[in-house]
Amino acid sequence: MRKSLILAASLGAMLISSAAFAASTDATGVIKSINLKHHTVTLAGGGTYVLPGKFDLKPFKNGEKVSISYIVKNKHFFASSVKAI
């Protein structure tokens, strides 16, 4: 019973810390380049953001100011949304 409680507490702590790292962050900048083949957007200030394959990047263009919501996973920026501002 005691081992089960310790295991459950350890698992809970790991899940909470993982959730903290998965919190969405926002970046604002000007689009430097768009790669339709790899579904990525690179901002002029740095940072390349990977978008889901179903996301339509065609309405966006280089030089456009955008806000990108993303999470960091394995040192990559995975975007969930891109909005023109």
C-alpha positions as CSV (number, residue, x, y, z in Angstrom):
1,M,0.0,0.0,0.0
2,R,2.8,2.4,0.9
3,K,4.6,1.7,-2.3
4,S,1.4,2.4,-4.3
5,L,1.0,5.8,-2.6
6,I,4.6,6.7,-3.3
7,L,4.2,5.7,-6.9
8,A,1.0,7.6,-7.3
9,A,2.5,10.7,-5.7
10,S,5.6,10.5,-8.0
11,L,3.4,10.1,-11.1
12,G,1.2,13.0,-10.1
13,A,4.3,15.2,-9.6
14,M,5.6,14.2,-13.1
15,L,2.3,15.0,-14.7
16,I,2.0,18.4,-13.1
17,S,5.5,19.3,-14.1
18,S,4.9,18.1,-17.7
19,A,1.7,20.2,-17.9
20,A,3.7,23.3,-16.9
21,F,6.1,22.8,-19.8
22,A,3.2,22.2,-22.2
23,A,1.6,25.6,-21.5
24,S,1.0,27.6,-24.6
25,T,3.1,30.7,-25.3
26,D,2.6,33.5,-27.7
27,A,5.1,35.1,-30.1
28,T,4.6,38.2,-32.1
29,G,6.6,39.2,-35.2
30,V,6.9,39.7,-38.9
31,I,6.9,36.7,-41.2
32,K,10.3,36.2,-42.8
33,S,9.5,33.1,-44.7
34,I,6.7,30.4,-45.1
35,N,7.5,26.8,-46.1
36,L,4.2,25.3,-47.4
37,K,5.9,21.9,-47.9
38,H,7.0,21.6,-44.3
39,H,4.2,23.7,-42.8
40,T,6.5,26.1,-41.1
41,V,6.6,29.9,-40.5
42,T,9.9,31.7,-39.7
43,L,9.7,35.1,-38.0
44,A,12.2,37.8,-38.8
45,G,13.3,38.0,-35.2
46,G,14.1,34.3,-35.2
47,G,12.2,31.2,-34.5
48,T,10.6,28.7,-36.8
49,Y,7.2,27.4,-35.9
50,V,5.7,24.1,-37.1
51,L,2.0,24.0,-37.8
52,P,-0.4,21.1,-38.2
53,G,-0.5,19.8,-41.8
54,K,-4.2,20.8,-42.1
55,F,-3.5,24.4,-41.3
56,D,-3.9,26.7,-44.3
57,L,-0.9,29.0,-44.6
58,K,-1.8,30.4,-48.0
59,P,-3.6,33.5,-46.6
60,F,-0.4,34.6,-45.0
61,K,2.5,36.4,-46.7
62,N,6.1,37.4,-46.0
63,G,6.3,40.8,-44.2
64,E,3.0,40.3,-42.5
65,K,2.8,40.9,-38.7
66,V,1.4,37.9,-36.9
67,S,0.8,36.4,-33.4
68,I,1.6,32.7,-33.0
69,S,0.5,30.5,-30.1
70,Y,2.8,27.6,-29.6
71,I,4.3,25.0,-27.2
72,V,7.9,23.9,-27.0
73,K,8.5,20.2,-27.4
74,N,11.9,18.6,-27.9
75,K,13.4,22.0,-28.7
76,H,10.9,22.6,-31.5
77,F,8.1,25.2,-31.6
78,F,4.8,23.6,-32.4
79,A,2.2,26.3,-33.3
80,S,-1.5,25.8,-32.6
81,S,-2.6,29.1,-34.2
82,V,-1.4,32.0,-36.4
83,K,-3.3,35.3,-36.5
84,A,-2.6,38.4,-38.5
85,I,-2.4,41.5,-36.4
